[in-house]
């Protein structure tokens, strides 16, 4: 079988650690006898039909080129190229509206409100709704903390004009600032073909709320907390059927894991943080092949 590893053409923009994971994974799968080639998703020269399977790995600029990305997904479907994760799942997961679907299913998420494109924004109501003095505002299609910012209640009037300008182009989400991010960190649980692989805790640098390593965040491999892992597993069982990989990002609020993001398109998989992670990925891929 010929496999494509779907990536993008500026891999260094998210840091050397992010870029190195693709090489690590490609080398490992090649050592297992798989015929796998990294391919840039929006390179018009790629003949996707030569591949039996395209594996989404690091199309990290999809949210910057969302109309083109959506059109490319349609093209892959028309060509009949099988993908992992499945195209329907990728479409659903590309827009953080999916958090509302998760909440509707009765699974705990960080409280989320939709700020619709072109609609006059009224932020004050969300401080009361979420019982918070700070909001996190982020685009509904985004990654890497792009256009994500904190709004303290006393600064609403200064922020609204900027946000209204951004809302002219796309939907945004409003969420309460979760102090657990700075106090404990954000949990990430990695699953391959629905089976738990490894876990880590991501911490923001002092004074920041962004846990991504390219913003100075740090990662700490951990044993999965026994009370949180079943909750992460339920999210994967419910929303990531047939997926090669899933990353559940959330914060612990009391005994509850509140979902921040369910990453099913291009998550960094932290393969270097656990001795069995690469093998777990390979075994999951073998099962799905």
C-alpha positions in Angstrom: 0.0 0.0 0.0 1.1 3.6 -0.7 0.4 6.0 2.1 0.6 9.8 2.2 1.3 11.7 5.4 -0.6 15.0 5.0 1.4 18.0 6.0 2.0 21.6 5.0 4.8 23.6 3.4 6.1 25.7 6.3 6.7 23.2 9.0 9.2 25.3 10.9 6.6 28.0 11.7 5.4 26.1 14.8 8.9 25.3 16.1 11.4 22.6 15.5 9.7 20.2 18.0 6.5 20.2 15.9 8.4 19.7 12.7 10.6 16.9 14.1 7.6 14.7 15.0 6.7 14.2 11.3 10.2 13.0 10.5 10.2 10.8 13.6 6.9 9.2 12.6 7.8 8.8 9.0 11.1 7.1 9.8 9.5 4.8 12.3 6.7 3.7 9.9 9.2 3.3 7.1 11.3 1.0 9.4 8.2 -1.1 9.8 8.1 -1.7 6.1 5.3 0.8 5.2 5.6 2.9 2.0 4.8 6.4 3.3 5.5 9.8 1.8 4.9 13.2 3.3 2.8 15.4 1.0 1.7 19.0 1.3 -2.1 19.2 1.3 -2.4 22.2 -1.0 0.4 21.3 -3.4 -1.4 21.1 -6.8 1.3 18.8 -8.2 0.4 15.9 -5.8 -1.3 13.0 -7.5 -3.5 11.9 -4.6 -5.0 9.0 -6.5 -1.7 7.2 -6.4 -2.2 6.7 -2.7 -4.3 4.0 -1.0 -4.6 6.1 2.1 -3.9 9.7 3.2 -3.1 10.2 6.9 -3.8 13.7 8.3 -0.8 14.6 10.3 0.2 18.3 10.2 -1.9 20.5 7.8 -1.2 23.3 10.4 -2.2 26.1 8.1 -5.7 24.8 7.3 -7.4 27.5 9.4 -5.5 30.2 7.5 -6.8 28.8 4.2 -10.1 27.4 5.3 -12.0 27.9 2.0 -9.2 26.2 0.1 -9.0 23.4 2.7 -12.7 22.8 2.5 -12.5 22.6 -1.3 -9.5 20.2 -1.0 -11.6 17.9 1.4 -14.3 17.9 -1.3 -11.8 17.0 -3.9 -10.4 14.1 -1.9 -13.9 12.8 -1.5 -14.6 13.1 -5.2 -11.3 11.3 -6.0 -12.3 8.5 -3.6 -9.1 8.8 -1.5 -9.5 7.1 1.8 -8.3 9.2 4.7 -7.5 8.9 8.4 -9.1 10.5 10.1 -12.2 10.1 8.0 -13.3 13.1 6.0 -16.7 13.5 7.7 -14.9 13.7 11.1 -12.4 16.2 9.8 -15.1 18.5 8.5 -17.0 18.3 11.8 -13.8 18.9 13.9 -12.5 21.8 11.8 -15.0 24.2 13.3 -15.2 24.5 17.1 -18.9 24.7 16.9 -18.5 21.0 17.6 -18.1 21.9 21.3 -21.8 22.7 21.3 -22.5 19.2 19.9 -20.4 17.6 22.7 -22.3 19.7 25.3 -25.6 18.7 23.8 -24.7 15.1 24.1 -24.4 15.6 27.9 -20.6 15.4 28.1 -18.8 18.1 30.1 -17.1 20.9 28.1 -15.7 24.3 29.1 -18.8 26.5 28.9 -19.0 27.9 25.4 -21.1 30.6 23.6 -21.1 31.3 19.9 -20.5 34.8 18.7 -21.9 34.8 15.2 -20.2 36.6 12.3 -21.6 40.0 11.5 -23.8 40.2 14.6 -23.3 43.0 17.1 -21.4 41.6 20.1 -22.7 41.9 23.6 -19.9 40.5 25.8 -21.2 41.7 29.2 -23.9 38.9 29.4 -21.2 36.2 29.3 -19.5 37.4 32.5 -22.8 36.8 34.3 -23.6 33.6 32.4 -20.3 32.0 33.1 -19.8 33.6 36.6 -16.4 34.8 35.7 -14.4 38.1 35.6 -12.4 37.1 32.5 -13.4 35.7 29.1 -11.4 33.9 26.5 -12.3 34.8 23.0 -11.2 32.6 20.1 -12.2 32.0 16.4 -14.4 29.0 15.8 -11.9 27.9 13.1 -8.5 28.3 14.5 -5.3 26.8 15.8 -2.1 27.7 17.5 -3.9 30.3 19.7 -4.5 32.5 16.6 -6.6 35.6 17.5 -7.2 34.2 20.9 -7.2 36.7 23.8 -8.3 37.3 27.4 -10.9 40.0 28.1 -11.1 41.1 31.7 -14.5 42.5 32.6 -13.1 46.0 33.2 -11.6 46.1 29.7 -14.7 45.2 27.7 -15.3 48.6 26.2 -11.7 48.7 24.8 -11.9 45.2 23.4 -15.3 45.2 21.7 -14.3 47.4 18.7 -11.4 45.1 17.9 -13.6 42.0 18.3 -16.4 43.5 16.2 -13.9 44.0 13.4 -12.8 40.4 13.6 -16.4 39.3 13.7 -16.9 40.8 10.2 -15.0 37.9 8.8 -15.8 34.8 10.9 -17.5 33.4 14.0 -15.9 33.5 17.4 -16.4 31.6 20.7 -16.6 33.1 24.2 -15.6 30.9 27.1 -14.8 31.6 30.8 -11.1 31.9 31.6 -10.3 28.7 33.4 -7.9 29.4 36.3 -7.0 25.7 36.3 -4.9 26.4 33.2 -2.4 28.5 35.2 -2.9 26.6 38.5 -2.6 23.0 37.4 -2.3 23.0 33.6 -4.2 21.5 30.7 -4.4 17.7 30.3 -3.9 15.9 27.0 -4.9 12.3 26.6 -3.7 10.5 23.4 -5.7 7.7 21.8 -4.9 5.5 18.8 -7.8 3.7 17.2 -9.8 4.4 20.3 -7.3 2.9 22.6 -5.5 5.0 25.3 -1.8 5.5 24.6 -0.3 8.2 26.8 -0.9 11.4 28.7 0.7 14.6 29.6 0.1 17.9 31.4 0.8 21.1 29.6 1.7 24.2 31.6 1.7 27.8 30.4 4.8 30.0 31.2 4.4 32.5 34.0 1.9 35.2 33.2 0.6 33.5 30.1 -2.5 31.3 29.4 -1.3 29.6 26.2 0.1 26.2 26.9 1.5 25.6 23.4 5.2 24.9 23.5 5.9 27.5 20.8 4.6 30.1 23.2 6.9 29.0 26.0 4.6 26.3 27.5 6.1 23.2 29.0 5.0 19.6 28.7 5.1 17.0 31.6 4.5 13.3 30.8 2.1 11.9 33.4 0.3 8.8 34.4 -3.3 9.3 33.4 -5.4 10.2 36.5 -7.7 7.3 37.2 -10.8 9.5 37.6 -10.1 11.5 34.4 -9.1 8.8 31.9 -12.6 7.2 31.7 -14.1 10.6 30.9 -11.6 11.2 28.1 -12.3 7.7 26.8 -16.0 8.4 26.7 -15.4 11.5 24.5 -13.3 9.4 22.1 -15.9 6.5 22.1 -18.7 9.0 21.3 -17.1 11.3 18.8 -14.0 9.7 17.4 -15.2 6.4 16.0 -12.9 5.0 13.2 -10.2 7.5 14.0 -6.5 6.6 13.8 -5.8 9.2 16.5 -7.5 11.5 18.9 -6.2 14.0 21.5 -8.5 15.0 24.3 -7.5 18.4 25.8 -9.2 19.5 29.0 -9.0 20.9 32.5 -9.9 19.1 35.7 -12.7 21.0 37.5 -13.2 19.1 40.7 -13.6 15.5 39.6 -14.8 16.4 36.2 -12.7 16.7 33.0 -14.1 19.6 31.0 -13.2 19.4 27.4 -11.4 22.3 25.8 -10.6 20.7 22.5 -11.1 17.3 20.8 -8.2 17.2 18.3 -9.0 15.0 15.3 -7.2 16.7 12.4 -3.7 17.8 13.1 -2.8 17.5 16.8 0.8 17.3 17.9 0.9 13.7 19.3 3.8 14.1 21.7 5.2 10.8 20.4 8.6 11.6 21.9 7.2 11.6 25.5 6.4 7.9 25.9 8.5 4.9 25.0 5.5 3.0 23.5 3.8 5.9 21.6 5.2 5.2 18.2 4.5 1.5 18.5 1.0 2.3 19.7 0.4 4.5 16.6 1.8 1.8 14.3 -0.4 -1.0 15.8 -3.5 1.2 15.5 -2.7 2.0 11.9 -2.1 -1.7 11.1 -5.6 -2.5 12.5 -7.2 0.2 10.4 -5.4 -0.8 7.2 
